[in-house]
Every structure is written in C-alpha cells, then in structure tokens.
Amino acid sequence: MTEESLDTIWHDDLLDRKGDAEFLEDFLVNRMQERNAIGRTGSYVLNIDAAWGFGKSFFMQRFKQQLELSNHPVVMIDAWKNDFSDDPYTNVIAEIEAYFQSFIEREKEKTPKFVQAYQAVKANAAKISWLALKGVTKRASRYVIAEGTDEIIEVIDQHVVSTGKEGEAIGDAMETHIVEVTDGIIDSFAKKRLEQFNAAKVSLDNFRESLSKLLTIFEEHTGKKLPFFIFIDELDRCRPTYAIAMLERIKHLFDADNVVFVLSTDTDQLAHSINAVYGTSFDSRRYLQRFFMRTYELPAPNTHQLIESLMASYQPDTGKWANPGVNQDAHEYLSNATLFFKMSLRETEQAFDILASLTTIWKEKFPIQLGIMYPMILGHLRRQDITDFSSDGWLIELIKKTRQWVTTDHYRNRNYGESREQNSVSDWISHFLGVVNQPLNAAMREGYNWRERDVNFHVHQAYDIVEREYHARFGGNVNEEAKSMVLSYPDLIRHAGRLSI
C-alpha cells in the first residue's frame, strides 16, 4: 500500500481522520495475530464512538477502502437502512454471502474445496432461526384471528392433512378468519418450535466453525489477508429493539475466529436507546461493555482545518462579509463560531453551504454581518424561531454561553490615541440587536450621541454598521421608517436552507 494511494482515499478528509484509520488498522490486525498466537478464539468487536454529525459514516467508508487496499476482505452494512426487518441476523448473513458469492462464480471449477466450505456456511446459516416461544400457554381452547398467525396456521395446515373431515371443517373456519385452536394444535405447534430451537443451537456451533474454516480456505486460495472485517454503520439511529438485537446477534451468532466487527455509534445516544427499552434505571453503559472489546473515540473536529477546507472548496466572496471586531478575518471568526457554538461537522457543513448561497445572491453595497447571520443560520438548522430577537430569545441564550469568546481590538480612538480592548462577542451581538431593532435613521442619530462618549469599540462598530447601510440604501435622502436588512435575514436563510446538500 503506497502513501500516494492512501492519499487518494483520504483526499477529502476534512477532519484529519487518516491517522486514526492507520492506527486502528495496525492495532486490529496485530491484535488478531496476537490472539491467534495464544490460541484465543472468537471474533473481535471495536466500537467507533463519536457524536452525531462528527463524520462517523465518512470515516467508516474511507477506513473500509483503506483495508481493501491492504487486501483485507471487508463488508459494509448500513444498519439503519435495514432496520425495517425483524432480525438483523438475516441482514448480516446476506452481506457475507453476497461478498463470497462473487468469488464462488470465478473459483467454482478451480477450488471445489472453497465452494464446499461456502455451501457449508450457507447450509448452517439457513438452519439458524431465532423463533422464541412467546409464552405459549396451554388453554382448554382459544380463538385466533387467522390474519397475523401464520405460524399457527402452518400447524393447522398440517393438522388438516392428518385429520380428514375434521381438518376440512378447520379449513372452512379459516376462510372466515376465525378458528378454534385446540390443545392438540397448540401441543403440535409448541413441539415443532421446540425442535427448531434445539436444532438452531446445534447449528450455531456448526455455523461458527464453518465460517472460520471458509475464511481460512479463502485466504489460501485468494491471497486475501485475514482478518475478515464486517463494518456496521448507523447503529445508533436504529430502532432501540433492532440495535439491541444486532449486538446480541454479533455476540452470540458471529463469534467466529478471524472476524473483526467495527461498529460506529454515538454511544451516548445508543445508551439512551437501550434505556428506552429496559428503563431509566438500567445500567446501559455496563450493558454495552458486554459487546465491545474496545471503544475508540474519534476526536472532536479540528474546526480551523474544517473551515479552511470549506472556504477553499466554495471560494466565497469574503468581501461581502463583515464580522465583530477590528480584525476582519472571516476564517478566524467562523472557526471560533463553530467552536463556541459547539457545532457538529454536519451542522458546520450545512451552515457554510447556506452562508455561501446567501453570499452568491447578496448584491447590496454593504456587507452581510456574520456576527448575526451565522448564529442565525445555526438556529435555523436547530429548528429555532430565528425571528425572535428578544432579550430572552434563543439567540441571546445561545450567545450567553460564549462569554469567553473575545476579540482583541486595537484601534485609534476619537482623540487619535491608541486603544487596545478585549471585547466580548456576546456583548457585541446583544448591543447590535438593540440598535437594529429600531429604524435606521433613529439608530444613526443615536449613534452620533454615543460617539461623543468614551465607549468600547463594539459600540462604535454597531453604529458604524447602521450608518453605512443607511447611506448605501438612501444616500442623502431621509427615510424615517426603514429598518436594517438584518431583520430580513430569517427569510433569506429559510430560502437558502431549501437548497439542501
């Protein structure tokens, strides 16, 4: 595997995940070799933990490609895409069979041993059915609606064959969708299901052994390198019962030698899902430890690098932007905003896309105020009421949490002396919202009075912004009613937000 080919796989890696993947490949391959050397059997399960929107799916897809480049067999399963089914076992085994089927078609004549091993896996997999007896209690008689009782009806069908006219009567009753189920039918049903359950337990060991044998032969005949990796993505987005079932099946059904499971989860969210099933007092974290050998936490995004990459990709006209403070560095402002607002990767990408769309259509002779626009875009993504500019609204509540975010403002004051201040961005937003909530002309007159006082830079800047907008829109004319276009930001954001990525 060359560095050049790796770089091709990770060419759009905005969060520097390549290093994580290289470390994990070395760890998993060597750990499995260590286990084999000491005779330790069974599969290995690694949990990739990161919050929603922090690029887990991107990481899993690129990690899969990296392992394939290293000549490892890999399958990828989107758990959320398939959680409509009752049992994830079918989903997993279908992906495994599909992977090997492509090799079977090519190797059928050359390696009958491989084909035989594959058929053994298929046969044993087909025998495994997790059909639980849901407390079938024997009663003197009961009535069952035929719709939704396929398993009972299957037994009745067999009963019809063996009982002649009595069976015909039952068959007639079934056509009306109601049938009396007697003790004999219940006994027959329970016996059949119990036999299937016992057969499944035997098939389980056979399945694991046959899968391990298939993998060994597969390595010998194809040059592929074990272990066999099974990637399961989006597990935390599944129905709680399906997610739990998936973990149980991995632990009990696929605990085969030379198999590595790599799962991606928002582990906190998955724990909450488990609590939804077992109750809030259930120790879901400890429960998860039963299934994961190790958990690898993907680090939080490097926001500086992410914003740099987005700006390079979109190449917006930053001359149409202005941000709080003397330093008009949009990259620095957006990086800080993403960090202080605790934005996920997905939120950051979506917010930047909306901002870039608005920049494209912005034709005014005064700039977009990022200090208001960017947090407002985030509010839109988080389904907040972005028209609420009140003192107790969502925007003020958001910025209250960013008190540590300050700008260093070095400028020439009204006495032509040098001033150097540390100003809070949240103070800037609070003051600016108060200014633009009144007509521009009134705010401009108010600004003349404020400038005669010794006030901080962010106060000066707020009034400079409204004065620039007023003159750009009305020139020397007087307009007593017009308000700032900042108040139109919500409508613009909603329109741009409909251009989904």
N, C-alpha and C positions, 0 to 999 in steps of 0.2 A: 504494500500500500504506500503510494507516494504522497508527499506533502501537497503536491500540486492537485492530485485527485481529491484529497481531503478538503482542500480549499474550495474546490468546485462544489462539493456537497454543502459546505458551510458558507457559501459566498454571500448569502443574505442573512447571516447571523447577526442580528442587531444587539443581542444581549451577551455576546461572548460565551456562548454555551459549548463551543467546540472543545474547550479544555475540560469541561465536565464530562463530555462523552468519551474523550480519550482516556481519562482516569477510570471511568466506570467500565470501559471495555477491558482494560488491563486488569482491573480488580476482579471482574466476574469470570473472565477466562482463567486467570491464575487461581482464583478461589476454587473453581470446579476441579482444576487439576490437583490441588491440594486435597480436596475431599476424596477424589478417586484414589489418590496415592495411599490414603489411610483406610480405604475401604468403606468410606461413609457413603451411603446410598441415598437416593431420593432427589427431588428437584430442589431448586433454589429460587426464592421469591424476593425480588427487590421492589420496594415502593419508591417511586419518584414523587416527592411531595412539593407542591407549590400552590400558591393561592390562584383563584380563578383569574384568567387573563394574563398570567405571567409566562405564557409561551410553552406550556407542557406539551401540547399537540405538535407544535413546531419541533420541539426537542425530540420527541419520540420518532417523528418521521425522519429527521436527519440522522438520529442515532441508528435507526434501522438501516438506512442507506450505508452508513459507515460500517456496520457489522457485515452487511452484504459485500462491501468492498474488501473486507478482511476474509471473505469466503466462508462465512458462517451461515447456516440455514436460519431464516427468520420469517415469522408470520406476524401480521399486524391485525388486531381485532378492535373495531370500534364498538365498545360495549354499549354505549348509549344508542347507537344506531340500531342495535338489535335487541333492545330490552323489552320489545313488544312480546317476545316469546316467553313461555313459561319457565324454561330451564336453559341456563347458559351453557350447559354441557354440550347440547347439540350445536350451538354456535361455535364453540372452541373446536370440537372434533371435526366439524365441516371444514374449517380453515386448515386444519392439519392434513386432512385427507386431500383437499384441493392442492395443497403445496406438493405433496408427494405424487399426486396423480400425473403431474406434468413429467416427472422423471420416469414413471412407470411406462408411459407411452413410448419414450425413447429407449428404455432399457429392457423392455419386455423380452426380447429374444436373447439379449446378451447375458442378462443376470437373472435367471429364474429364482435364485435364492433370495434376491431382493424383492421380487414380485411375491414370492411366497410369504415373506415376512410382512409385507404390506397387507396382503389378504388376511393374515392372522390378526393384525391390528384392527382391520375393518370388522372382522367377524366378532372379535371380543367387544369392540365398541358397540356393535349393534345389540349385544346381549344386555348391556347395562341400561337399566331403566329405573329411575328413582320414583316409583309409584308408591307413595306412602299409603298405608291403611289409615284412613282418617276416622278412626274410632268406629268402625262398622259394628254397631251393637245389634246383637241378635234380638229381634222382637217377634211377637206372635205373627204379626203381619204389618205391612206398611204400604202406602201408596206412593208411587214415584211418578213424577212428570217425565214423560219419555224424552222431551227436549232437554238436553243438558245431562243426561245419564247414559252416555254412550257406553261406558264400561259395564253397567248393569244390563243394558240391552244386549250387549255382546254375550253375556252369560245366558240371558233369556233365549237368544237365538239358538244357542247350543241346547238349551232345555227343550225347545220346540222340536228339534230333530229327534230327541230321545223319548218324547212322551206322547207322540201321536196326536190324538184328538184334543187332549188337554193342552198340548202345545199350540194347536190351531186356535183354541179359544184365547190363549195368551196373545197369540199373534193378532187376533181380531181386536183385542183390547188395546194393543199397542197402537193400532191405527187411530184410536180416539185419544191418544197421547196420555192415557192413564192405565196403569197395570198394577195389579196386586202382586207384591213381591213376597213370596213365602219363605219360611225358614230354609227350605231346601235350596232355593235360589241363592239366598244370602250365604249359606254354607259353601255352595259351589263357587260363588264369586270370591269369598274370602280365601278359600283353598287355592284357587288359581293365582290370586295376587300374592299369597304367601310363598308359593312355589317360585314365582317370578322373582320375588325379593331375594330368596335364598340363592337362586341361580345368579342373580346380579352380584352377590357378594363373592361368589366363586369367580365370576367373570372379571371382577375388579382386579384381582391379583394377576389374572392372565393378561388383562389389558396392559397393565403397567409393565409386566415382563416383556410382552410382545413389542411394546413401543420402544423400550430400551434396546431390545435386540434389533429392531428395524433401524434405529439410529446408528448403531454400531456398523451394521452392514452398509447403510447409506454412506457413512464416512469412508468405508473401504472402497466402495465402487464409484464414488463421485468425486472424491478429492475434497469434498466439503469438510470443514473443521467443526467438531463439536466444541461447546455445547450447542444445542438447538434452542433458539431464543423465541419465546412467544410474548409479543407485546400486546398489552391490553390498555387501551386509552379510554378516557372519559368515564371511568367507573363511578366517579363521584356525582355525575349528572344522572345516573340511572335511578329507577325506582328503588327505594330502600330494600325491598324484598329481593329484587333482582341482584343488586350489588352484594348483598349477604350471600345469596345462592352462588354467585360467581366465586367468591372467596372460599366457600365451602367446597365447591367442585374442584378448585385448584388444589386445595389441601388434600382432599380425600381421593380424587379420581386420577389426577395427573402427577402424582408424586413419583415420577419415574426418573431413573438415572439419566444424567446428561441433558436435562431440561432446565432452562432458566426462564422464569417468568419475570417480566418487567412491567409493572403496573404504574400508571400515572394517576394521582389523586390529589385533590385538595383534601388533605387528611382530616382537617378540622370539619369540613363540610361532610365528609364521609362518616365521621364520628357522630355528627348531629343526625344523619340519616338513620344510623343504627339505633340511636336513642328514640327516634320516632317510632321504631318497631318494638323495642324492648322496654321503653320507658326512660324518663329523665334520670332516674337513679342508677341506671345500668352503666357500668364502667366500660364504655365503648372503646376507650383508648387501650385498655388492657386486652380487650377482646381482639382488637386489630393486631396486637403484638403476637397473637397465636399464628397469624398468617404470614407476617413479614419477617424474613431473616434480618433484613436491614432496611432502613429508610434513608434516602438521600435527599436532602433539602436543596432544591435549586435556589441559588442566591437571588435576592431581590434585584430587579433590573438596574443596570447602570444607566441612570436617566440621561446623563451628559452624552454618552455614546448613542443612546437611542434617539435623542433629539437631533444630534449631528447627522445621523443616518437619514432621518426623515426629511431634514432640510436639504440634504444632498439629493434625495430622491425626488422631492416635489419642486425644489428650487423656487420657492415663492418670492414675490417681490417684497422684501422686508422693508423697503422704503415706504410702504403703505402701513407700517406698524409703528406704534409708539408704546412704551412701557413705563411704569412708575420709576422715578429716579433720574438722576443726571445721566447715568450710564445707559445709553440706548443699545444694549447688546441683547437682541431678541433671543439668541441661543441661550444665553445665561438666564434670562428671565423664564423662558419656557422650561428649562431644565429644573430650575428652582420650584416653579409652579407644580410641575409633575411630582416632584419630591414632596413638597409641603402639603399638597392636596392628597397625597397617598394614592395616586392614580395607578391603576393596573396597566399592564402592557396593552391590553385591548382598548382600554379607555384612552390611553395616550395616542394610539394609532388612529382611533376614530375621531378624537378631538382635533388632532392635527389635520386630518383629512377635511373636516368641516371648516377649520380655520383657513386652510388652503383654498377651499371652494369659495369662501367669502372674500378672500383676498383677490381671487380671479375676477369677481364681479364688482369689486369696490372701485368706483370712479370718482369719488369725492376728492377735493383738494386739501383735505385734512385727513389724518391717519386714523386707522382702527385703534382703539385703546385696548391693548392686550390685557391690562390690569382688570378690566371689566369683562371683555369678550371671552377670554379663555376660561375663567371660572364659571361663566355663564354657560359656555358650551358643555363643561363638565356637568353642570346642573341639569342640562337637557338630557345628557346620556344617563344620568341617575334618576331621571323622571321627576325632577323637582319642578316647582312652579317658578319658572325663570322670569316671570313678570313681577315677582314680589321683591321690591326694593326697600321694604320697610325695615325699621331698626331691629325687629325681631324675626326677620325673614331668613330663609335658608342661606342666602349669600353671606349675610353678616355672621350667621352661626358658623359657616364654613371658615371664614377668614379669622374668626376669633381663635381658631386652633392653630393659627400660623404666626403667633406673636413673635416667634424667634426669627422670622424672615425679615431681614432689614436690608436697606440699601445704604451704601456709603456715598453720600452726596457732597462733592467738593465743587464749590461754585463761587462766583463773585457776587457779593451781596449788594443791596441798594446804595451802600456807602462806598462801593467799589473796593471793598476789602475782601479778603479771602475767608470763606466759611466752609467748615467741614462738619457734616452731621451724620448721625446714624438714624435713619427714619424707618419706621415700621411700615411694611407694605399694607398690612391690615388697616392702619391709620389712614393711609393714602386712599384706600378703597372706600372706607367709611366717610371720609370728608368729601371725596369726589361724588359719591352718590347723593349727598346732601346738596351739593352745588348743582348737579344736572337735573334734579327733581323740580327745579324752578325754571321759568322762562330764561332763555339765554341772555336777553338784554338786561334783565334784573340781576342775573348772576354776574354779568360783566360789570355793572355799576357797583355791585357789592365787592367785586374784586379790586376796584380802584381804592376803596377804603382800606381793605386788608393789606394792600401793598404799602400803605403808609406805616404799617406796624412792623415790628421785628418778629416775623413769623417763620416757621420752618419751611424748608424748600418744598415739601409736598403740598403745602397750602398754596404757595406761589404757582406751582405747576398746575394744580387743578384749575385755577382761574386763567392761566395762560392757555390751557386747552380750550376752554369755552370761548375765550376771546378769538382764538384762531378760527374756530369753527364758525362763529358768528360772522366774522369778516369774509370768510371763504364763501359763505352762503348768501350774504346780503350786501356785501360791500359797504358803501356809505349810506345805504338805506336803513330806516328804522323799522324794526319788527318787534312789537311788544309781546307777542303771543308765542312765537316759535320756541320749541324746546329742543334740546340736544338730540341728535340722531342716535345717541347711546340708548335712548328709550326704545328705539326700533330694533335693537339687537335681538330681542327674543324672536320676533317674526323672521328675521333674516336667518337666525340659527335653525329654526324649525324647517324652513325651506331647504337649507343646505343639508340638514340632517336626513332629509328624504333621499339624498344621493348616497345610498349605502355602499360600503366597500365589502 
